[in-house]
Amino acid sequence: MPKHLMAVYSVMVLFMATLCGCNKFLDVAPKDKVPQGKLFSDEQGFKDALNGVYLGMDKPATSSGVFGLYTGDLSMGFMSTLAYDYDNAATPNVGSNASFFTTAYAYNYADVTIKPEVTAIWNGMYYNIANLNNMLVQIDDKKSLFTGDSYNRVKGEATALRALFHFDLARMYGQPPVTGMSAPAIPYVTRYGVTSTPFSSLSNVLDSCIRDLAAAKDMLAQTDTSAVLKSVDDAFTSYTQNHLNYWAVEALMARVYLYKGDMANAGKYAKAVIASGKFPLITTNVALQTNTVRDRLFSQELLFSVYSSNVKNYNLNLFNKSSGTPLQILTTPIVVNGVKDTVGNKYLYYRKGSGAASDYRFISWFDKNVATSAVVVPSKYFQDDNLPYYMQGNVPVIRVSEMYYIVAEVAKANGDIPTGVAFLNNVRQARGLSMLNAGGISTTDSLSSEIMAEYRKEFVQEGQTFFYYKRLNKDLRVVTATTAAVPAGAYVFPIPDQENEYNH
């Protein structure tokens, strides 16, 4: 493991979550920490340990932090700010945490407000990895403790989560894959203990992710994959979409292969997820303001989302604020190519192509602020009082629309413009838009522009757009249209000082 963390992990303990009724398996506060010898004495102990890792995905990166790791920093907060999802992030004291978002907007990772968070993200991810490795080193010797398909389910999810955490670490702290495949990225840690793990190249990290995901896929294929479950009698198997499940593993494989530049395999796994039919695209605007229940996240499309009982608070701190300045896409007029746009910046992401005003995302992902009706804010994470239980508290990690974009990009790489346009049109139609005319897209560059436009619209507040830009090594100054200076190292988070000290 990263050497400077060895003392922290040499005596590892894990959270234990209470499972009850039809509640989501993480919808409770953890009990006191339990010694690992007792924790791994039965099947339930391993399940509790895995739940502790899922809980860790919602744990703030720092002890004084406000927002969770995946439910804040890697989604609606830090990563979305780096992608310029919010026009006013440069405004003093916007959102919360004083100057945090203003500094993030400038990619100033060395600043005293950002550096501790970047370090804590690293530590938090490796803490979760250490917990997983602690489970995995013991689970085979205790296979006899398990009943039904629980052994394959627990081991499969744990192995897949290890790959997810390493992959996201590589996407943050490694070089862009276009230029940095051979450069050292991060340590890929598969052992539990006090032995230091050297840094691996980005290429080797991605290969290790793929090996873990392939193993996880094989294990999860031996579990019950007949349905995507909501509430069932077994709390641990309830809410499939809050587990890194079989189909989410296939989707993550598509994402990793795409990052690696292996188009054939990226397309193969993305198509497999689509063909499963388990996560269909919506066919009507389920988030419409006049609906009795507004499903702003298009929940049936979520392959994997992190559940957090804190989402309402996150939303109130960042967007639907009762006082102060919320993060927002501005509705004040702006100038585009010398022409005043009377609709405003809100429209900028959604302006491309005919019928943009009918886009469900444009219509339903922006709402009036609770305190000031003249202020419109991103509203994906609004938690209406009548929201059904299974729709509450979810923060997307992987959604099925990305699989269509991956297939479109693979087709583009193969020079197959009609197929690329067809898969984009599947999502466009599911968003209330007219179909693109393949005959009017004569070059792969034009198709690339359409794919990028979809990423910008689809993943607002979800943190994936920055990683899209980085994968293709886009010029951030151009794609974000910022007037601020973008430093040369904007795509690469700095390795924590202690890690550099001990491991180099």
Helices and strands as residue ranges (DSSP letters): G 3-5, H 6-9, E 13-14, E 34-35, H 36-39, H 43-56, I 69-73, H 78-82, H 100-105, H 115-139, G 140-145, H 150-173, H 177-180, E 184-187, E 199-201, H 202-220, G 240-242, H 246-260, H 263-276, G 299-301, E 302-307, H 311-318, E 334-336, E 339-341, G 345-350, G 356-358, H 360-364, E 366-368, E 376-378, G 389-391, E 394-399, H 401-413, H 417-430, G 438-440, H 444-458, H 464-471, H 476-480, H 497-503
